Amino acid sequence: MIRVLIVDDEALVRSGLRLILSAAEDILVVAEAADGAAAVAAVRRHRPDVVLMDVRMPGTDGLTAAEQLRALPARPHVIMLTTFDEDEYVHRALRAGAVGFLLKDTPPTELAGAVRTVAAGNAMLAPTVTRRLLDTFDDRYAGPAVAASARLDVLTDREREVADEVAEGRSNAEIARRLGTTEATVKTHVSRILAKLGLDNRVQAAILVRDAAHR
């Protein structure tokens, strides 16, 4: 069973998300929280695999909570609930290690799939969301381009090709088709890229590649 914590300051939203996820036989909602501070406490208490968390909440917001969760020894996979007009806030969540992004109008049929995706260790990056986020990730948030480019020098030519595709928000399956290889091979390349660069997830890898492109 995939253990899920739902975090949102609106009780109606939490109830709706619980109802949707509870319909999945392999997902168990272990707790709910109304703000980031309660979320961190609930993670320590219930040890969920996935945290589905709103970006903006009164008190401790989702961004601060994501940063605190990242410091835990057995941190869960965090999916942020967002809307297109919250790009500035999501950039901070990317740096904090969030591995998934869902719009609040995501169809119910896709919600459980997103939870399964991140629970398996993959990023849940809808191309429409990812590409917009990366396109608006400007120099106010990016590290120095020269330093980013130097970090990428440790990659092989093939790994750099894969990293470039990741930066475009493409899934492993899409990358495999474009590069004429298998999805399993792409997954292996992505794992090696993250290990070499010391990154937590492919979102951070995408940002690093975009940073380097500003040279």
C-alpha positions as CSV (number, residue, x, y, z in Angstrom):
1,M,0.0,0.0,0.0
2,I,1.1,3.5,-0.8
3,R,0.7,5.7,2.3
4,V,-0.4,9.2,1.6
5,L,-0.7,12.4,3.7
6,I,-3.0,15.1,2.4
7,V,-2.2,18.7,3.3
8,D,-4.5,21.6,2.5
9,D,-6.0,24.4,4.6
10,E,-9.4,23.8,3.1
11,A,-11.3,20.9,4.7
12,L,-13.5,20.5,1.6
13,V,-10.4,20.1,-0.6
14,R,-8.9,17.5,1.8
15,S,-12.2,15.6,1.9
16,G,-12.3,15.6,-1.9
17,L,-8.8,14.3,-2.3
18,R,-9.3,11.7,0.3
19,L,-12.5,10.5,-1.5
20,I,-10.7,10.2,-4.8
21,L,-7.6,8.4,-3.4
22,S,-9.5,6.1,-1.2
23,A,-11.1,4.6,-4.3
24,A,-7.7,3.1,-5.3
25,E,-7.0,-0.3,-3.8
26,D,-3.3,0.3,-3.5
27,I,-3.4,3.8,-1.8
28,L,-4.1,4.4,1.9
29,V,-4.7,8.0,3.2
30,V,-3.0,7.8,6.6
31,A,-3.7,11.4,7.7
32,E,-4.6,14.9,6.9
33,A,-3.1,18.2,7.9
34,A,-4.3,21.8,7.6
35,D,-0.9,23.6,7.4
36,G,2.8,23.0,6.9
37,A,3.7,22.7,10.6
38,A,1.0,20.0,11.1
39,A,2.2,18.3,8.0
40,V,5.8,17.9,9.3
41,A,4.5,16.5,12.6
42,A,2.2,14.1,10.7
43,V,5.1,12.9,8.6
44,R,7.0,12.1,11.7
45,R,4.0,10.3,13.2
46,H,2.6,8.4,10.3
47,R,5.6,8.0,7.9
48,P,3.8,8.4,4.6
49,D,5.3,7.5,1.3
50,V,3.8,10.5,-0.5
51,V,2.7,13.9,0.8
52,L,0.2,15.8,-1.4
53,M,0.5,19.4,-0.3
54,D,-0.9,22.8,-1.2
55,V,1.6,25.5,-2.0
56,R,-0.1,28.3,-0.1
57,M,-1.6,27.9,3.4
58,P,-1.9,30.1,6.4
59,G,0.8,29.8,9.0
60,T,3.5,27.5,7.8
61,D,3.0,27.2,4.0
62,G,3.7,24.3,1.8
63,L,7.1,25.7,0.6
64,T,8.5,26.0,4.1
65,A,7.1,22.5,5.0
66,A,8.8,21.0,1.9
67,E,12.1,22.4,2.9
68,Q,11.7,21.0,6.4
69,L,10.7,17.6,5.1
70,R,13.8,17.5,2.9
71,A,15.9,17.5,6.0
72,L,14.3,14.4,7.5
73,P,16.3,11.2,7.3
74,A,13.4,9.2,5.8
75,R,11.8,12.0,3.8
76,P,8.6,11.3,1.8
77,H,8.0,12.1,-1.9
78,V,6.3,15.5,-2.1
79,I,3.7,16.5,-4.7
80,M,2.8,20.2,-4.7
81,L,-0.7,21.3,-5.5
82,T,-0.5,24.5,-7.5
83,T,-2.0,26.7,-10.1
84,F,-0.4,28.5,-13.1
85,D,-0.4,31.8,-11.3
86,E,1.8,30.5,-8.5
87,D,5.0,30.0,-10.6
88,E,7.1,32.1,-8.3
89,Y,6.2,30.0,-5.3
90,V,6.8,26.7,-7.2
91,H,10.4,27.7,-8.0
92,R,11.2,27.6,-4.4
93,A,9.6,24.1,-4.1
94,L,11.8,22.9,-6.9
95,R,14.8,23.8,-5.0
96,A,13.3,22.1,-1.9
97,G,13.1,18.8,-3.7
98,A,9.4,18.5,-4.6
99,V,9.1,15.7,-7.2
100,G,5.6,16.3,-8.5
101,F,3.2,19.1,-9.4
102,L,-0.5,18.9,-9.9
103,L,-2.9,21.6,-10.9
104,K,-5.9,21.8,-8.6
105,D,-8.2,21.0,-11.5
106,T,-6.3,17.7,-12.3
107,P,-8.9,15.1,-13.4
108,P,-9.6,12.6,-10.6
109,T,-8.5,9.7,-12.8
110,E,-5.0,11.2,-13.0
111,L,-4.5,11.8,-9.3
112,A,-3.9,8.2,-8.2
113,G,-1.6,7.7,-11.1
114,A,0.5,10.7,-10.0
115,V,0.8,9.3,-6.5
116,R,1.9,5.9,-7.9
117,T,4.5,7.6,-10.1
118,V,6.2,9.5,-7.4
119,A,5.9,6.6,-4.9
120,A,7.9,4.5,-7.4
121,G,10.7,7.1,-7.3
122,N,9.9,9.0,-10.5
123,A,8.9,12.6,-11.0
124,M,5.3,13.5,-11.8
125,L,5.8,16.2,-14.4
126,A,3.0,17.0,-16.6
127,P,4.6,18.6,-19.7
128,T,2.2,21.6,-19.7
129,V,3.2,22.4,-16.2
130,T,6.9,21.6,-16.4
131,R,7.6,23.5,-19.6
132,R,5.9,26.6,-18.3
133,L,7.8,26.4,-15.0
134,L,11.1,26.0,-16.7
135,D,10.5,28.7,-19.2
136,T,9.7,31.2,-16.4
137,F,12.6,30.1,-14.3
138,D,14.8,33.2,-14.8
139,D,18.0,34.6,-13.5
140,R,16.4,35.7,-10.2
141,Y,16.3,32.1,-9.2
142,A,19.0,30.4,-11.3
143,G,22.5,29.9,-10.2
144,P,25.5,31.3,-12.1
145,A,25.4,29.9,-15.7
146,V,29.1,29.2,-15.8
147,A,29.0,27.2,-12.6
148,A,26.0,25.2,-13.9
149,S,27.8,24.5,-17.2
150,A,30.9,23.3,-15.3
151,R,28.8,20.9,-13.2
152,L,27.4,19.3,-16.4
153,D,30.9,18.6,-17.7
154,V,31.0,15.4,-15.6
155,L,28.3,13.8,-17.8
156,T,29.0,11.6,-20.8
157,D,27.8,12.8,-24.2
158,R,24.8,10.4,-24.0
159,E,24.0,11.5,-20.5
160,R,24.1,15.1,-21.6
161,E,21.6,14.3,-24.4
162,V,19.3,12.7,-21.9
163,A,19.7,15.7,-19.5
164,D,18.8,18.1,-22.4
165,E,15.6,16.1,-23.0
166,V,14.7,16.1,-19.3
167,A,15.1,19.9,-19.4
168,E,12.4,20.0,-22.0
169,G,10.0,18.3,-19.6
170,R,9.8,15.0,-21.5
171,S,9.0,11.7,-19.9
172,N,11.3,8.6,-20.0
173,A,9.1,7.1,-22.7
174,E,9.3,10.2,-24.8
175,I,13.0,10.5,-24.4
176,A,13.4,6.8,-25.4
177,R,11.5,7.3,-28.6
178,R,13.4,10.5,-29.5
179,L,16.8,8.9,-28.9
180,G,16.1,5.5,-30.3
181,T,16.6,3.5,-27.1
182,T,14.6,1.8,-24.4
183,E,12.7,3.3,-21.5
184,A,14.8,1.2,-19.1
185,T,18.0,2.6,-20.6
186,V,16.8,6.1,-20.2
187,K,15.8,5.5,-16.6
188,T,19.3,4.2,-15.9
189,H,20.9,7.3,-17.6
190,V,18.6,9.6,-15.5
191,S,19.7,7.8,-12.3
192,R,23.4,8.2,-13.2
193,I,22.9,11.8,-14.0
194,L,21.3,12.6,-10.7
195,A,24.0,10.7,-8.8
196,K,26.8,12.4,-10.7
197,L,25.3,15.9,-10.1
198,G,24.3,15.3,-6.5
199,L,20.7,16.1,-7.2
200,D,17.5,14.7,-5.7
201,N,15.2,14.5,-8.8
202,R,14.9,15.2,-12.5
203,V,13.2,18.6,-11.9
204,Q,16.5,19.9,-10.3
205,A,18.4,18.4,-13.2
206,A,16.2,20.2,-15.7
207,I,16.8,23.5,-13.8
208,L,20.5,23.0,-13.8
209,V,20.5,22.4,-17.6
210,R,18.4,25.5,-18.1
211,D,20.8,27.5,-15.8
212,A,23.7,26.4,-18.1
213,A,21.9,27.5,-21.2
214,H,22.0,31.1,-19.9
215,R,25.7,31.3,-20.6
